[in-house]
Each structure stands twice: as C-alpha cells, then as structure tokens.
Amino acid sequence: MTNILVVEDHVLVREAMSQTLSRLQDDVTCVGVKSAAEALAELDRNPDRDLAVIDLMLPDMNGFSLLAILAKRYPEVPAIVVSALDDSASIQRAMKVGASGFVPKTCSSDELLEAIRIVLDGGVYTPKEDGAGGSRRRSGAPIQERFGLTTAQTRVMELLAQGNTNREIADLLGLSEGTIKVHMSAIFRALNVSNRAQAVLVITRHSARL
C-alpha cells in the first residue's frame, strides 16, 4: 500500500489531486490536510507516509519552511512540491531545502503521476520546461573538469540530472546497481552534497552558467 499526504489549503484542488493520485496504483491511500500544522500533526501520528505532496502557499507557513522541517524531522519521507510558483528561483529553493521533486500546477495529471513515480522510486524530478533540461544535456566536459569526475562518473551524473533512479541508470549503462551506488557516492563527495536533490541543484546551477 502507498500512503500519501497531500498538503493543500484549497479543498477542490486537494480533492482533485487525491483523485489523480488514486490512478497511481490500486492500493493508494491519500490523506489531505489544509495547513502545515495539520501536516505535522498527521505525520506525528503516522510517520510512515511514503510521500508528502506540498503546496508552497499555505495559510500558516510557507511551503519552503515546511519542507525544511520535514527534511529534519522525517528524512525518510520524500516530499514533492505541486505549486503555481514555477519560476526557476522557487524550484531551486524548494529542491535546496529538501524537496525531491517539483511539479507546476499547470502540468497535466499524467506528468504529476510520472513525477510521483520517479520520486517514490528514489529519483528526483524537476519540470521539463524549467530551462534546466537543455543546459543539463550539455554540462558534460566542463563540470567533469571542474569537479574532477571520471568519464564513468560523468555519465552517471548526467543520467542523475535527468531524473533517473539508480536502477534505471544501471540498466541504461549496463552496470550493476551496486556499481552505480559507488559512482553516486563519489559524485556526492565531488559536488560536496549529501543527497540527490542537492546534487541536481549543483549541476543545474553550474550548467546555467555555461
């Protein structure tokens, strides 16, 4: 069973999102709350949620602050932002404070479900049209030289930046998942980060300057 917490203060949006999430698979359970306080209370009661879906514009606390609290109190619960604020600064800030994904409210329900599947599988998702996709695709040699990555690590890093999970990267490169984990640890050390979301943020920022 997949348990998802939806944090959204607009009732109609919250209900529509829950209906969309029910299409994810047969055994999805969604609990909706309208504020950060209710979200924290719900997680205190049921900390084994598989995912938190968060709006940035909440009545009692901005979503960035909530993301930071969740990252500290519930590091095992990944969070994905679904927001009308879809500028690059908001996306980068959300990823920096702890989000594993960001989906604009202008996206389709299919894109939302794709993002959630990626995050539930341990990946990181950023919008296709945030201007980062193209720059990430051409970030190979310069970022490789700057951070001292090997050719193999650079290939893994590029696939990481595209939102692939370790399993997907292993399949694409014909390597074992254990080997990918070793490469990922080396990439994290080189970029001076501790998780995938932070790595994607560093890659995106570097690529944007190319």
ZIRA-V256302 format. One record per helix or strand of 3 or more residues. SS is the DSSP state (2 for helix, 1 for strand). FROM is the first residue (numbers start at 1). TO is the last residue. Records with the same first field share a line. If there is no record, write none. Layout:
SS->FROM-TO, FROM-TO
This chain:
1->2-7, 28-33, 51-54, 78-83, 101-104
2->11-21, 36-45, 63-73, 88-97, 109-120, 132-137, 140-147, 151-161, 166-173, 177-191, 196-208
